[in-house]
Amino acid sequence: MILYGAPVKEKIKEDLIRRVKKLGCKPCLAIVQVGDRPDSSIYIKNKRKFGEEIGVEVLLKNFNEDITEKELIEEIKKLNGDKSVDGIIVQLPLPACAGRSKGFDSEKIINLIDKRKDVDGLVSGSGIIPATARAVISLLNFYNFEIKDKKAAVIGQSILAGKPIADELEKRGAKVFRCDINTKNPEKIAKKCDLLISAVGKAGIITEKFINPEQVVIDVGINKMKDRIVGDVDFTELVNKLKAISPVPGGIGPLTIACLFQNLSDLCYYNL
C-alpha cells in the first residue's frame, strides 16, 4: 500500500475552511524568512497558496542575510505584540549570521515567539504538536494503522521532525527506538520494528537492511537531486517489499502544510 498524503490533506482542508469561516475574521500567519534559500522559498510559496485557499492571510517578513541576530530578535518581538498576527513561524534553517561564525542561535530565536502564536510547536513548553509530527500521526490514523503497543524506529532526531515525531508516538503508546548519528546498528533496530520513520535528510539511506515485509515506513526526508525530489528511502527498490510506504514527493510534505494551518486554527480558538 502506498500512503499518499493528498487525500488526508484534502480532508483537513475541508475542515479548516469550515473552522476559519466560524471564526468570523481572517486569521493571519506571519512567516519570518532570512535570505532567499530556494527550497525555503518553495515551501513558503506552498504555504501562502494553501492559506489563500482556506481564507487565511499569510504575511511574509523577508530579511536580508546581513540582518543581525539582535535585529531579528526585535522583529520577532514586534510580531509578538502585533494584535493582527495570530501565528508566527521562523522558516528554518536560518543562514549564517553577520558577525557570528556559527550563525544564528535558532533555538534562542524560536523560543522568543509568544507561546500563544507558536504555530510550529517548537517553543519550549508549547502545547502545540509540531506540524511534521502531526502529519505523521494524521497519515497513520487516516490509513487505520494502529500505534499503541507497536514498536517504532525513528531515524533522525532533529527538533523539527525526528524528536517531536518520537514524542508523539510515545504519547500514543508506541515503544519508540530513537536513532541518531551515534546509534550503533540502527538497521538491526529498525528491522525488528512494526513502524519505521526516517527523518534524516539523506537520499537512499534507508535500504533493505532496515526493513521487514510487515513494516509500515513513513519517509519524512526531502532531498534535492539534480532534476527531482527524493526521500530517505530507496522507494523503487523497497515499495514491493513492505506492508505500506509513504512516497516522496506526495506523502508527508503536502500534509505537513495542512497540519501547520491546523495548528494556527487551534491557536485562534484557544485565544478567543
Summary of the structure (lengths in Angstrom):
residues: 272
radius of gyration: 18.7
end to end distance: 41.4
largest distance: 53.4
contacts: 900
relative contact order: 0.16
helix: 42%
strand: 17%
